[in-house]
Amino acid sequence: MPYTLSHRANSTVEVTAELDAAAVEAERSEIVRSFRRKASVPGFRPGKAPESAVRARFGEDIEHELKEHLAGKLLGEVFDGEAGLQPITHPEVSDATFDEAGGFRLKAEMELRPRFELPPFDGYQLPEVSLAVSDAEIAAELESVAEEHAAWEPADDEAGADGMLVEADLHGQMEGLDQEPYDEKGARFVIGHGTVPPPINEALQGVRVGEQRIAERRFPDDDADQRRAGKTVRYTIDVTALKRKVRPAIDDELARTLGFDALDGLRERVAEVLGSSKRRQRREQWRRALLDHLEAGTDVNELPPSLVSSAVREDLNRFAYTMAMQGVAPDSSEINWQELAARMEPGSRRRVLDMLVLEQLADDWQIAVPEAEVDAYINLEARQHGIPPGEHKANLAKEHKLEELRGSARISATVDEMIRRAGGEVE
């Protein structure tokens, strides 16, 4: 069976294949016989109608099924003849016709998994990444620990200043809008914090409990929400309480509240955590550096469009989930999804290229799935969910997540192997 493959941009290939009239008629006869065995033709017992009657009655159905059958047959033979052909999309048939002589012609297009010419690691030097944990880093982390365990204590006899927590009854009214005013009892916010509008921060400087302050905020003329663009909202703030953050001292007492005998034990644990973090950061830096080395000669704009589109959708879905967790609805007029997708696309393309390169290395190096790591992760999740590991693994398989997990573990093992081959250490 003659066929041709024409490679296009973006890892797309066009397949053109032909089948001669004799082969087409043989396939047609087989389909006619199949129809004859199950067809009901008036005047004949089931399965006893002559082929001519079956062709006359079911001609259109027979030709439709024949086209689908021949298209599948030709594409199957192309795939059998081209061992390295790895389609990632279903063939899109643009032409499936019979010629005047009775032959069949097929034209279809599909995206292929690209294969890259990757440079060797010979002579490549991994960037130097220090794993040393300094006293300054330990001290900074201890400061963060103390900050996390700070408490808000009443400061009702003090005046409001940056860093103090205000509790207030808040009333807001937007000018020129026929809507109910905004009221919130017991609102809590920190003076000077970046999430608090500057006019409110300014109005609360020096405020005392029991006082009322007024603040006005004007929205820009080009605000994304045109309902409030150029308008001013007036806030009335009745302060009911002031609190000051009191941070514990970094001493043995703090260490004991965290389960250590003394500060030295907490310090050692902080150093250990920082060391682990630095090793993870080094692995990621090496991963990025090696992929940049391997991808240096690859045009990121020539990737399969379906994979890029899928990656952009995944990134948009993650963004939408994050916004939803912050109380912003996905259909909010404040989000320009088309513009956001355009901004995300370069990063999505790079992520697709990274995955394709790592998958190619995994195949070339015959990296096996580290089943022990997969099982350990499943067992950990099962304990967190309070269910037997076997049941959790079955649930993952049922939800088609087990193969995703195994694929991720294989890619992680490939990154480790890549670092080893470049002369780096892997834990």
C-alpha positions as CSV (number, residue, x, y, z in Angstrom):
1,M,0.0,0.0,0.0
2,P,1.7,3.3,-1.1
3,Y,1.7,6.2,1.4
4,T,3.6,9.4,2.0
5,L,4.3,11.3,5.2
6,S,4.7,15.1,4.9
7,H,6.0,16.7,8.1
8,R,4.6,20.2,8.9
9,A,5.4,22.8,11.5
10,N,4.5,22.2,15.2
11,S,5.3,18.4,15.1
12,T,2.4,17.8,12.7
13,V,2.5,15.2,9.9
14,E,0.1,14.8,6.9
15,V,-0.5,11.2,5.8
16,T,-1.6,10.5,2.3
17,A,-2.4,6.8,1.4
18,E,-4.0,5.0,-1.4
19,L,-5.7,1.6,-1.9
20,D,-6.3,0.1,-5.4
21,A,-9.7,-0.8,-6.8
22,A,-9.3,-4.5,-6.4
23,A,-8.4,-4.2,-2.7
24,V,-11.3,-1.8,-2.1
25,E,-13.8,-4.1,-3.7
26,A,-12.5,-7.0,-1.6
27,E,-13.2,-5.0,1.6
28,R,-16.6,-3.8,0.2
29,S,-17.6,-7.4,-0.4
30,E,-16.7,-8.4,3.1
31,I,-18.8,-5.6,4.5
32,V,-21.7,-6.5,2.2
33,R,-21.6,-10.1,3.5
34,S,-21.6,-8.7,7.1
35,F,-24.7,-6.7,6.3
36,R,-26.3,-9.7,4.6
37,R,-25.9,-11.9,7.6
38,K,-27.9,-9.5,9.9
39,A,-30.0,-7.4,7.4
40,S,-33.7,-7.6,7.1
41,V,-34.8,-7.3,3.5
42,P,-38.5,-7.4,2.6
43,G,-39.4,-10.6,0.7
44,F,-36.4,-12.6,2.0
45,R,-35.7,-14.5,5.2
46,P,-33.1,-13.0,7.5
47,G,-29.6,-13.7,6.1
48,K,-31.0,-15.1,2.8
49,A,-31.3,-11.9,0.7
50,P,-29.0,-11.8,-2.4
51,E,-26.0,-9.4,-2.2
52,S,-27.5,-7.3,-5.0
53,A,-30.6,-6.7,-2.8
54,V,-28.5,-5.9,0.2
55,R,-26.4,-3.4,-1.8
56,A,-29.5,-1.7,-3.2
57,R,-31.2,-1.4,0.2
58,F,-28.2,-0.4,2.3
59,G,-25.9,1.2,-0.2
60,E,-25.3,4.4,1.7
61,D,-24.7,2.7,5.0
62,I,-22.3,0.2,3.3
63,E,-20.3,3.0,1.7
64,H,-20.2,5.0,5.0
65,E,-18.9,1.9,6.9
66,L,-16.5,1.1,4.1
67,K,-14.9,4.6,4.3
68,E,-14.4,4.4,8.0
69,H,-13.1,0.8,7.7
70,L,-10.6,1.7,4.9
71,A,-9.4,4.9,6.8
72,G,-8.7,2.8,9.9
73,K,-7.0,0.1,7.8
74,L,-4.8,2.5,5.9
75,L,-3.7,4.4,9.0
76,G,-3.1,1.1,10.9
77,E,-0.8,0.0,8.1
78,V,1.0,3.4,8.2
79,F,1.6,3.0,11.9
80,D,2.8,-0.6,11.5
81,G,5.3,0.6,8.8
82,E,6.6,3.5,10.8
83,A,7.7,2.2,14.1
84,G,8.9,5.6,15.4
85,L,5.6,7.3,14.7
86,Q,4.0,8.3,18.0
87,P,0.7,10.2,17.5
88,I,-0.5,12.3,20.4
89,T,-3.8,13.3,18.7
90,H,-6.3,11.2,16.8
91,P,-5.9,11.5,13.0
92,E,-8.0,14.3,11.6
93,V,-9.2,13.1,8.2
94,S,-9.6,15.8,5.6
95,D,-10.1,13.6,2.5
96,A,-11.5,10.1,2.2
97,T,-12.8,9.5,-1.3
98,F,-13.2,6.9,-4.0
99,D,-11.7,7.7,-7.4
100,E,-13.2,7.0,-10.8
101,A,-11.4,3.7,-11.1
102,G,-12.8,2.5,-7.7
103,G,-9.6,3.1,-5.7
104,F,-9.6,4.8,-2.3
105,R,-7.6,7.8,-1.3
106,L,-7.0,9.1,2.3
107,K,-5.5,12.3,3.6
108,A,-5.2,12.8,7.3
109,E,-3.3,15.0,9.7
110,M,-2.1,14.4,13.3
111,E,0.3,15.7,15.9
112,L,3.3,13.6,16.7
113,R,5.4,13.3,19.8
114,P,8.5,15.2,18.8
115,R,12.0,13.7,19.1
116,F,14.8,16.0,20.0
117,E,18.5,15.9,19.1
118,L,19.9,16.4,22.6
119,P,23.5,17.4,23.3
120,P,25.7,15.2,25.5
121,F,26.7,16.0,29.0
122,D,30.4,15.6,28.1
123,G,32.3,18.6,29.5
124,Y,29.2,20.1,31.1
125,Q,29.7,21.6,34.6
126,L,26.9,21.8,37.0
127,P,26.6,25.2,38.7
128,E,28.1,25.4,42.1
129,V,25.4,25.5,44.8
130,S,26.4,25.9,48.4
131,L,24.7,23.7,51.0
132,A,26.2,25.5,54.0
133,V,23.8,26.8,56.6
134,S,25.0,30.0,58.1
135,D,24.4,31.3,61.6
136,A,22.6,34.3,60.1
137,E,20.1,32.0,58.2
138,I,19.4,30.0,61.4
139,A,18.8,33.3,63.3
140,A,16.5,34.6,60.6
141,E,14.5,31.3,60.7
142,L,14.3,31.5,64.5
143,E,12.9,35.0,64.1
144,S,10.3,33.6,61.8
145,V,9.4,30.9,64.3
146,A,9.0,33.5,67.0
147,E,6.8,35.6,64.7
148,E,4.6,32.6,64.0
149,H,4.0,32.2,67.7
150,A,3.3,35.9,68.4
151,A,0.1,36.8,70.2
152,W,-2.2,39.8,69.9
153,E,-2.6,41.5,73.3
154,P,-5.0,44.3,74.2
155,A,-3.6,47.8,73.7
156,D,-6.8,49.9,74.3
157,D,-4.9,52.6,76.1
158,E,-2.6,53.2,73.1
159,A,-2.9,55.2,69.9
160,G,-3.2,53.4,66.6
161,A,0.1,52.9,64.6
162,D,1.5,50.7,61.9
163,G,1.5,47.1,62.9
164,M,-1.4,47.3,65.3
165,L,-4.5,45.2,64.9
166,V,-7.7,47.2,64.7
167,E,-11.2,45.8,65.4
168,A,-13.9,48.1,64.1
169,D,-17.5,48.4,62.8
170,L,-17.1,49.3,59.2
171,H,-19.7,51.1,57.1
172,G,-19.1,51.9,53.4
173,Q,-21.2,53.8,50.8
174,M,-20.4,54.2,47.1
175,E,-21.4,57.4,45.5
176,G,-23.7,57.4,42.6
177,L,-24.7,53.7,42.9
178,D,-28.2,52.6,43.8
179,Q,-27.1,49.8,46.1
180,E,-27.2,48.9,49.8
181,P,-24.4,50.3,51.9
182,Y,-21.6,47.9,53.0
183,D,-21.7,47.1,56.7
184,E,-19.4,44.8,58.6
185,K,-19.4,44.4,62.4
186,G,-16.1,43.4,64.1
187,A,-13.9,43.9,61.0
188,R,-10.2,43.1,61.7
189,F,-7.2,44.5,59.9
190,V,-3.6,45.6,60.6
191,I,-2.8,49.2,60.2
192,G,-0.1,49.7,57.5
193,H,-0.6,46.2,55.9
194,G,-0.5,46.2,52.1
195,T,-4.0,44.7,51.8
196,V,-5.6,47.7,53.6
197,P,-6.4,50.7,51.3
198,P,-3.9,53.6,51.9
199,P,-6.7,56.1,52.8
200,I,-7.9,53.8,55.6
201,N,-4.3,53.3,56.8
202,E,-3.8,57.0,57.0
203,A,-7.2,57.7,58.7
204,L,-6.3,55.2,61.5
205,Q,-3.0,56.7,62.4
206,G,-3.2,57.8,66.1
207,V,-6.8,56.6,66.5
208,R,-8.0,55.5,69.9
209,V,-10.7,53.0,71.0
210,G,-14.2,54.6,70.9
211,E,-13.2,57.1,68.2
212,Q,-14.8,57.3,64.7
213,R,-12.7,58.0,61.6
214,I,-13.7,58.8,58.0
215,A,-11.8,57.7,55.0
216,E,-12.5,58.1,51.2
217,R,-11.2,56.0,48.5
218,R,-11.5,56.9,44.8
219,F,-11.3,54.1,42.2
220,P,-9.3,54.9,39.0
221,D,-11.2,55.8,35.8
222,D,-9.9,52.7,34.1
223,D,-10.8,50.3,36.9
224,A,-11.6,46.8,35.7
225,D,-15.0,47.0,37.3
226,Q,-16.7,49.7,35.3
227,R,-19.5,50.0,37.9
228,R,-17.1,51.6,40.3
229,A,-14.6,53.2,37.9
230,G,-14.0,56.9,38.8
231,K,-16.3,56.7,41.8
232,T,-15.6,57.3,45.5
233,V,-16.5,55.1,48.4
234,R,-16.8,56.7,51.8
235,Y,-15.9,54.6,54.9
236,T,-17.0,55.3,58.4
237,I,-14.9,53.4,60.9
238,D,-15.9,53.0,64.5
239,V,-12.9,51.6,66.4
240,T,-13.9,49.1,69.1
241,A,-10.5,47.6,70.1
242,L,-6.7,48.0,69.5
243,K,-4.2,45.2,69.9
244,R,-0.4,45.0,69.7
245,K,1.5,41.9,68.5
246,V,3.8,40.5,71.2
247,R,6.4,38.1,70.0
248,P,8.0,35.6,72.4
249,A,11.7,35.8,73.1
250,I,13.9,33.3,71.3
251,D,15.0,31.3,74.3
252,D,14.6,27.9,76.1
253,E,11.0,28.7,76.9
254,L,10.1,29.0,73.3
255,A,11.9,25.8,72.5
256,R,10.1,23.9,75.2
257,T,6.7,25.1,73.8
258,L,7.8,23.5,70.5
259,G,8.7,20.2,72.1
260,F,12.5,20.6,72.6
261,D,14.4,20.5,75.8
262,A,16.3,23.7,75.2
263,L,17.1,26.3,72.5
264,D,20.1,24.3,71.3
265,G,17.7,21.5,70.2
266,L,15.5,23.9,68.4
267,R,18.5,25.5,66.7
268,E,19.7,22.1,65.5
269,R,16.3,21.2,64.1
270,V,16.2,24.5,62.3
271,A,19.6,23.9,60.8
272,E,18.5,20.4,59.7
273,V,15.4,21.8,58.0
274,L,17.3,24.5,56.3
275,G,19.9,22.0,55.1
276,S,17.1,19.8,53.6
277,S,15.6,22.9,51.9
278,K,19.0,23.8,50.4
279,R,19.4,20.3,49.0
280,R,16.0,20.5,47.4
281,Q,16.8,23.9,46.0
282,R,20.1,22.6,44.6
283,R,18.3,19.7,42.9
284,E,15.8,22.1,41.3
285,Q,18.6,24.5,40.2
286,W,20.5,21.5,38.7
287,R,17.4,20.3,37.0
288,R,16.7,23.7,35.4
289,A,20.3,24.1,34.4
290,L,20.5,20.7,32.7
291,L,17.2,21.1,30.9
292,D,18.4,24.5,29.7
293,H,21.5,22.8,28.4
294,L,19.5,20.1,26.7
295,E,16.9,22.4,25.2
296,A,19.3,25.1,24.0
297,G,18.9,24.2,20.3
298,T,15.1,23.6,20.4
299,D,12.5,26.1,19.3
300,V,9.9,26.3,22.0
301,N,7.4,27.6,19.5
302,E,7.5,24.4,17.5
303,L,5.7,22.2,20.0
304,P,2.5,20.2,19.4
305,P,-0.4,22.7,19.7
306,S,-2.6,20.3,21.6
307,L,-0.1,19.8,24.4
308,V,0.5,23.6,24.7
309,S,-3.3,24.2,24.8
310,S,-3.7,21.6,27.5
311,A,-0.9,23.0,29.6
312,V,-2.4,26.6,29.4
313,R,-5.8,25.2,30.5
314,E,-4.2,23.5,33.4
315,D,-2.4,26.7,34.5
316,L,-5.6,28.7,34.1
317,N,-7.5,26.1,36.2
318,R,-4.9,26.4,38.9
319,F,-5.2,30.2,38.8
320,A,-9.0,30.0,39.0
321,Y,-8.8,27.6,42.0
322,T,-6.4,30.0,43.8
323,M,-8.8,32.9,43.1
324,A,-11.8,31.0,44.3
325,M,-9.9,30.2,47.6
326,Q,-9.5,34.0,47.9
327,G,-13.2,34.6,47.3
328,V,-12.9,35.8,43.7
329,A,-15.5,34.1,41.4
330,P,-14.1,32.7,38.1
331,D,-16.6,34.8,36.1
332,S,-15.5,38.0,37.8
333,S,-15.2,40.9,35.5
334,E,-11.9,41.7,37.1
335,I,-10.2,38.8,35.3
336,N,-9.4,39.0,31.6
337,W,-9.0,35.3,30.9
338,Q,-7.8,35.8,27.3
339,E,-5.1,38.2,28.4
340,L,-4.1,36.0,31.3
341,A,-3.8,32.9,28.9
342,A,-1.5,34.9,26.6
343,R,0.7,35.8,29.6
344,M,0.8,32.2,30.8
345,E,1.6,30.6,27.4
346,P,5.4,31.1,27.4
347,G,5.7,29.4,30.8
348,S,3.2,26.6,29.7
349,R,5.3,26.0,26.6
350,R,8.5,25.7,28.6
351,R,6.7,23.2,30.9
352,V,5.6,21.1,27.9
353,L,9.1,21.1,26.5
354,D,10.6,20.1,29.8
355,M,8.2,17.1,30.1
356,L,8.8,16.0,26.5
357,V,12.6,16.0,27.0
358,L,12.4,14.1,30.3
359,E,10.1,11.6,28.8
360,Q,12.4,11.0,25.9
361,L,15.4,10.5,28.3
362,A,13.3,8.1,30.4
363,D,12.6,6.0,27.3
364,D,16.2,6.2,26.0
365,W,17.7,5.3,29.4
366,Q,14.9,2.7,30.0
367,I,14.1,4.3,33.4
368,A,11.7,2.0,35.3
369,V,9.0,3.2,37.6
370,P,10.3,3.2,41.2
371,E,7.4,1.2,42.5
372,A,8.7,1.3,46.1
373,E,8.5,5.1,46.1
374,V,5.0,4.9,44.6
375,D,3.9,2.5,47.2
376,A,5.4,4.6,50.0
377,Y,3.6,7.7,48.8
378,I,0.3,5.7,48.5
379,N,0.8,4.4,52.1
380,L,1.4,7.9,53.4
381,E,-1.7,9.2,51.8
382,A,-3.7,6.2,53.0
383,R,-2.7,6.9,56.6
384,Q,-3.6,10.6,56.2
385,H,-7.1,9.5,54.9
386,G,-7.5,6.8,57.5
387,I,-8.1,4.0,54.9
388,P,-6.2,0.8,54.1
389,P,-3.4,1.3,51.5
390,G,-4.8,-1.4,49.2
391,E,-8.2,0.4,49.1
392,H,-6.5,3.8,48.5
393,K,-4.5,2.3,45.6
394,A,-7.6,0.8,44.1
395,N,-9.4,4.1,44.4
396,L,-6.5,5.9,42.6
397,A,-6.6,3.3,39.8
398,K,-10.3,3.7,39.5
399,E,-10.0,7.5,39.2
400,H,-7.1,7.1,36.6
401,K,-4.7,8.8,39.0
402,L,-2.5,5.8,39.7
403,E,-0.8,6.0,36.3
404,E,-0.3,9.8,36.7
405,L,1.4,9.1,40.0
406,R,3.6,6.4,38.5
407,G,4.4,8.7,35.6
408,S,5.5,11.5,38.0
409,A,7.6,9.0,40.0
410,R,9.3,7.9,36.7
411,I,10.1,11.5,35.7
412,S,11.5,12.2,39.2
413,A,13.8,9.2,38.8
414,T,14.8,10.5,35.4
415,V,15.8,13.8,36.9
416,D,18.0,12.0,39.4
417,E,19.6,10.0,36.7
418,M,20.2,13.1,34.6
419,I,22.0,14.8,37.6
420,R,24.1,11.6,38.2
421,R,25.2,11.5,34.6
422,A,26.2,15.1,34.8
423,G,28.4,14.4,37.8
424,G,26.1,15.6,40.6
425,E,25.1,14.0,43.8
426,V,21.6,12.6,44.4
427,E,20.2,11.6,47.8
